[in-house]
Amino acid sequence: MPSRRASVSMKDVAALAGVSVGTVSNVLNSPNLVSEQTAARVQDAIDKLGWVRNESARQLRAGRSNSIGFVAMDISNPFFTDILRVVEDEVLGAGYAVQVGNSALDPAREQAQLHLFEQQRVRGVLLAPIGDSSDRVAQLRRRGIPVVVLDRAGQASNVCSVSVDDVEGGRLAVDHLIGLGHRAIAVVGGPGALQQVKDRRLGAALASSGHHEQVRLLTLSTTHLDADSGVRAAEELVALPDEERPTAVFALNDLLAIGLLQGFITGGLRVPEDIAIIGYDDIAFAAAAAVPLSAVRQPRSLLGQKAAQLLFDEIDAAESDQPHEHQQVVFTPELVVRRSTVSPALTRRIAG
């Protein structure tokens, strides 16, 4: 058995499985021509050797491609498309191409995308992970594929990452609402397993605990961070008795905030006179909403630029056999105040 995975070939797989190279090819390309027992034996050999098929003969000869893989958590969210536009500019300027994958908050789909990039021998990967990605990142790096984790603080000091301080962002949002006089605030968003959701909720809790006056936080979890989930959350809040309904909402991203705005208007609540809303990300739609939405702004251009820069640095270091110092870059979010949280009538109502 070859001592190094990088040297494993289809011929090695065939030898271990006790079949011909042509049979291995049939298992991969025409499985209907091979018995189940033979296919199982070939797959077992592939697993034992750790062989990964290279889809391009040219890339096989070169040992690498000119592509960068980008896996977004939810490509339908303008937050990620904004970052992708910046990354694409940086990548094209450096002579690479971008291949985009969308995990859609599905761990199995994320793994499939990464495996595909591994097969294609991409030059590097930018990954906005759903959960703990340390094992998959380690596997890619063993294959000689550098990885930069995006929109998530580094899970280890030996991985480059670019993120925003989401705990501080949550604190900024709820501090703003408390400063306006709100004492009953809904925090809307999920799924709760996402680290970004955990951190923003933690920031909200820290803001509420830092005030002597009692502040009540109502947590409404959603299955997705999209506008439809925001509409459904608004319907729940509209259905509450007036005395139980929060006077403000912190939405954990702007798509939720837009859905909440739509749901409140449909349900007969005025924003911000009856209920205030603040979102997170500050996508273009936030400022263009029927009631311009306050938001915690993430510096999307800086995120994309820095992530690409760190990936290029790591690629260069790996290909020149030079040491590379991993960086965990954390940007500070910014509060952007618009009409959805500012209303003299609302302030008077809370004070009274």
N, C-alpha and C positions, 0 to 999 in steps of 0.2 A: 504493500500500500504506500502511495507517495507520502512523504513526510510533511509536505506543505500543501495546504488547500489550494493555493494559487496555481500549483502545477497540475492539479487534477484535470484529466481530460475525459472525453466521452469514451475513449479506449479503455481507461482505467475502470470506468463504470461497467463497461461490457465485460472486462476480465473478472471483476469481483462477482458479477451476476452470473457468469458462466454462459454468456450469450455473445452474439456478434454485435459489432458496432451498428450494423443495419437494423438489428432488432431494437437496440436502444433508441435509434432514430424513429422507428415505428411506434414505440411506446410514447414518444413525445409528440409525434406528428400524425400518426394513424393508429390510434389505440385499438380500433376495431379489427386490425390485422393480427393482434397479439392476444394470447390467452390471458385470462385473469391471473393465473399463477405466475406466468412469465412477467407480466406487468408489475405484479407485487414484488417479485424478486429484483427487478430493475430499480423500482422505486426505493426498495430497502438499500440497495447499493448506493443510490444517489444520496440518501439520507446519511448513510454511514460515512461517505467520503466528503460530504458537505459540498458537492458539486452544484454550481449554479449555471444554468444555461445562458449563453450569450447569444442574443437574438441577431446580432449583426456580425457577419464575417469580417467586415472591415474593422469594426471595433475590436473584434477578437484579436486580429493581427496587431492592432495598435495597443491593445490592452486598456483602452479608455475611450470615452466619447467626448464630444465638445458640448455636452448638455449639462445643465444644472437642474436638478429636480426641486420642485416647490410643492409641498403638501400643506394645503390650507385646511383649517378646521371646518370652515363653512364658506365656500367660495361665493355663495349667494349674499353674504354679508358684505356691504361696501367697505367695511373696515379692511377686509382681506384683499379685496380687489384694488383698493387704493395702495396698499403695500405692494401688491404684485406689480402694479404699473411702475412703481419706483424701482423695484428689483429688476424688472425686465429692462429698464433703461440702463441700469448699472451692468447687468449681465451682457446685454448686446454690445455695450461700449467696450467690454473686455474681450469680445470675440467669442462669446458663448451663446447658446440658445437656451430657452427655458421650457421645461416640460412641467405641466401643472397637473397636480392631483388634488382631489377633493375628498377628504375623509367623511364629510357630512356627519360629524359626531359619532361615527361608527368605528369602533376599534378594529374590527375585522377588515373593514374597508381601508383603514389607514395602513394596516399591515400589508394588505395586498398591494397598495400603491408603492410602499417602500420596497417590497419584494420585486415589483416590476422595475423600479429604478435600479435595483441591485443587478437584475438580469441585464439591463441595458448599459451597465457600467458607466452610469453618469459620473461626471467629474466631481460633483459634490451635491449635498442635499440641504435645503432650508426646510425645516420642519416645525410647524405649529401643532404640537401634539395634543391629543385628547387627555391622556393620562400619563402614567409613568412610562417614559419612552427609553429608559436607560439601557434595557437589554437590546432593543432594536438599534439604537444608536451605536452601541458597542459592536454589534454584529456588522453594521455597515463599515465602521472604522476598521475592523479586522480585515475587511475586503479592500481596504485602501481607499474608502470613500469618505471624505471629511463631511461632518454634519454640524450645522449651526442651528440651535433651538431658538425658535422665534415666538414672541408673545408669551414667554414662560421663563421665569428665572431659572438659571442653570441648576440641575439636580445634582451636579457633581462639579468639582473644580477642574476636572479634565475634559470638560465640554464647553465650547463657546456658546453663549446665549445672549439674546437681546430681548429686553422686556420693559414694561412700565410698572411702576410701583402701584399695584392695584389696591393695596391696603390704604395707601395715602389717597388714592382716588376716591375710594368709598368714604373715607373720612371727610374729604373736601365736599362731596355731595351732601352728606347729611349735616355737616357743620353749617353749610349754606342755608339749608332748610330750617335748622334750629335757630339760626341767626335772624330769620324772618319771623320767628315766633311760633313755628310749628312744634307741637308736642306729641302728635300722633302721626307716625310716618310709616307707610308701607314700603317694604323692600321687595321688589318683584324681579324674579329671574331664576334660572336654573338651566340645566340640571345641577344639583348640588355637588356632584362629584367633580365638576370642573374646578381646577385650581383658581381660575380667574373669578369664578362665582364665590368660592370660599373666601378669597382675599378681599373682594369688594364688600361682602357681608361683614367680614371682620372689621374693616375700616368703618362701616356704618355703626357697628356695635361700639367701637372705641369712641366714636364721636358722641354717641348718645350717653355713654357712661362718663364722659368728661364734663358733663353739665350738672350743676347742682339741682336744677329743676328736673323733675321726673319726665323722661321722654319715653314714649311707648313705641316700640318697633313691631310692626306686624310683617312677618315673612311669608310671602306667597311664592312658592316654588313652581317653576314651569318646566316642561319637558324639553323645550327648545328656546333659543334666544331669537325669536322672530316676531314679526308683527302680529300674526294670528294668535300667538300665545299672549301677546299684550292685550289684544281685544278680549280674549277670554278672561284674563285677570281683571280687566276693567269691569266686565259684567259682574264678576264676583263682588267687587268693591261697590258698584252701584247698588247692588241688591242689599247691602248692609243698611241697618237703620241709621238715620242721620247722626245720632249721638255716638255710634260705634265706628263710623266711617273715618279713616284717616283724612287729614286735611292736606297731605302731600304724599307723593310717591317718588321713590328713588328706583328708576328702572336700570337694570344692570347692563343694558346696552341700548343704543338709540333705536334699533328696530322695535324692541319692546316698547320704548317710549312712544314711538309713532303709533303703534297699535293701541296703547293705552289712551292716547289722545283721541283716536277715532272712536274707541269704545265709550269714553266719557261723553263725547259730543252726542253720540247716538243715544246714550242713556239719559241725556238731559242735564248733565253736569257741565258747568262752565269752567274752562281752564284759562287763567288760574283763579278766577273769583271763587269757585267752589272747591277746587282741588288743584294743587300745584304739581308739576312734573319736572323732574330732572333726569336726563339720560346719561349715557356713557359712550364715549368714542368721539363724538362731534363729527359725524359723517355729514356730507353736504345736505342730505335730506332733513337734518335736524334744523338747520337755519331756514330751510324752505318750507317747513310744515305750516299748516293753516294757522297755528299759533307757534311762532318760532320757539324752539325748545332749548332751554338751558341744558348744558352738558358738561361732563368732565372730558376734556380733550386729550386724546392720546396723540403723540407726535408721529404720525404714520410715515411721513417722509423720512424722518430720522431713523425710525425702526428699520425700514427697508434698506436705506443706504448703509447703515452700520452692519446689518446682517450680511449683506452682500460683501462688504469690505472684509469682515472677519472670515467669511468663507474663502474669498480669494487669497487672503493671507495664509490660511491653513493649507489650501491647495498648493500654493507656491512652496511652502515649507516642506510639504510631503514630497513633492516632485523633485526638490533640490536636496532632499535628505538633510534638512536643517531643523534645528529645534524650533518648536512653536509654543508660545505662551498663551494659554487659553484665557479668554476674558469673559466675564459675566457683566454685561453692560445693562444698567437699569436707569431708565429715564424717569423724570418727574412729570406727572400729569398736571393739567392746568384747568382751572374753573372758568367756564364761559357762561355768562349770565344773559338770558334773553327773557322774553315776555312770559314764558310758561311758569316762571317762579316769581315774577314781580307784579304785584297788584296792590295798590293802596286799599281797595275795597276788601281784599283778602286779609291784609294786615290789620285793618280795623276790626274785621269779624273775629279774628283770633284773639286780639287784645281784649275785645269785649266779652 
